[in-house]
Amino acid sequence: MQIEPFGLERWFAKYEHEADVMLAESGIRSLPASRFDTDPGDLGYVIPTNGDPDFRADVAARYDREADEVLFTCGTQEANFLAFLSLLTGERDHAVVVTPTYQALHAVPEAVGDVTRVALEPPEWELDIDAVADAIRPETSVIVLNNPNNPTGRYHPLENVEALYDLAADNDAYLLCDEVYRLLAEDPLPPVASMGPHGLSTTSLTKAYGLAGLRFGWLVGDREVVDAAWNWKDYTTISPGLFGQHVAKQALGDQEDDVLAENRALAADHRDRVRAFLEEHDLEWYDPVGVNGFVTVPEGFENGREFCRTVVEEESVVLAPGDLFGYPGYFRIGFGLPTDELEVGLERVGRVIAD
Ligand SMILES: Cc1ncc(COP(=O)(O)O)c(C=O)c1O
């Protein structure tokens, strides 16, 4: 089994530590730990290792599901990873993945099985349902969507998601939707795991809540898939982190409304600021949901990589080149950072464009 290097992580590893401004982080700025009680008591494993049953029942209720249809994981990353290991087995080892997307959503299934990518259509990043239908084979076990999408910020409407769900159901497959940005939408769609037995949802507290360091997420859906994922989890991280679960109970409890309202307000305000900046510099994007935008490269630069390299080397601001998502003519900007940092970052990027 081979896996390609995670291009975005390698790019960050090269520049992020030294740079002044991180304008490529895909989530919302992190909340301080002081906002929560951080004493979970004795530092054992979470028992049972799939997560506190009462808390799983609370999370499951958000999807009209039972506690045993939820597996707590170390972030969405582990939830997706375990889901792919569970789904792509034997003769059903093919996945249809809607791209561009977060690299893990095609690289992991490519490592363990076979993938057909179906491209969204720029500039609106429209989903072509017929192209997905054409890509399905008898051995397809899963259709993979990220909604809202990283890197484009495209939020596919309910009828399209339902059409994908129906395709999955008609082919005795699953629709796996990475919904890590879902709660940053003003009007979130119902999660895919609540649509019926063929829906699987993954998410975490990383992006919408600003709690990446908790490494707390989950997979929810069909019990057979969740059990198989738990089976794999015994070999990855055994249980979710105890601190993560302890703080997650508070973040999804009394604090949830405030945290989400603050974060959505920040995302909306920053989207306005970035939109104004792009208009000023004649750059285009699809007006995104969440805190990522996929922007056309300014004139005078050969491609997104050259532009991003110039910006980081001359102005110490990290952006993400579009080729990391298969689109060299774009770059990704992440605008969930604190407002003062966003303003400094935009001013510096503006200088590079003006020069
Ligand atoms: C679509 C998507 N899924 C998963 C992740 C990883 O998230 P987590 O911190 O929940 O593992 C990211 C991070 O950028 C992402 O964009």
Ligand as a Chemical Component Dictionary entry (heavy atoms), coordinates in Angstrom:
data_LIG
# 
_chem_comp.id                   LIG 
_chem_comp.type                 NON-POLYMER 
_chem_comp.pdbx_formal_charge   0 
_chem_comp.three_letter_code    LIG 
# 
loop_
_chem_comp_atom.comp_id 
_chem_comp_atom.atom_id 
_chem_comp_atom.alt_atom_id 
_chem_comp_atom.type_symbol 
_chem_comp_atom.charge 
_chem_comp_atom.model_Cartn_x 
_chem_comp_atom.model_Cartn_y 
_chem_comp_atom.model_Cartn_z 
_chem_comp_atom.pdbx_ordinal 
LIG C1 C1 C 0 -12.582 18.757 4.393  1  
LIG C2 C2 C 0 -11.688 18.495 5.562  2  
LIG N1 N1 N 0 -11.821 17.348 6.245  3  
LIG C3 C3 C 0 -11.044 17.075 7.299  4  
LIG C4 C4 C 0 -10.072 17.955 7.711  5  
LIG C5 C5 C 0 -9.257  17.602 8.920  6  
LIG O1 O1 O 0 -9.988  18.005 10.030 7  
LIG P1 P1 P 0 -9.838  17.469 11.515 8  
LIG O2 O2 O 0 -9.038  18.464 12.257 9  
LIG O3 O3 O 0 -11.247 17.384 12.008 10 
LIG O4 O4 O 0 -9.184  16.132 11.458 11 
LIG C6 C6 C 0 -9.888  19.158 7.026  12 
LIG C7 C7 C 0 -8.824  20.107 7.411  13 
LIG O5 O5 O 0 -8.483  21.023 6.712  14 
LIG C8 C8 C 0 -10.723 19.434 5.927  15 
LIG O6 O6 O 0 -10.625 20.587 5.240  16 
# 
loop_
_chem_comp_bond.comp_id 
_chem_comp_bond.atom_id_1 
_chem_comp_bond.atom_id_2 
_chem_comp_bond.value_order 
_chem_comp_bond.pdbx_ordinal 
LIG C1 C2 SING 1  
LIG C2 N1 SING 2  
LIG C2 C8 DOUB 3  
LIG N1 C3 DOUB 4  
LIG C3 C4 SING 5  
LIG C4 C5 SING 6  
LIG C4 C6 DOUB 7  
LIG C5 O1 SING 8  
LIG O1 P1 SING 9  
LIG P1 O2 DOUB 10 
LIG P1 O3 SING 11 
LIG P1 O4 SING 12 
LIG C6 C7 SING 13 
LIG C6 C8 SING 14 
LIG C7 O5 DOUB 15 
LIG C8 O6 SING 16 
# 
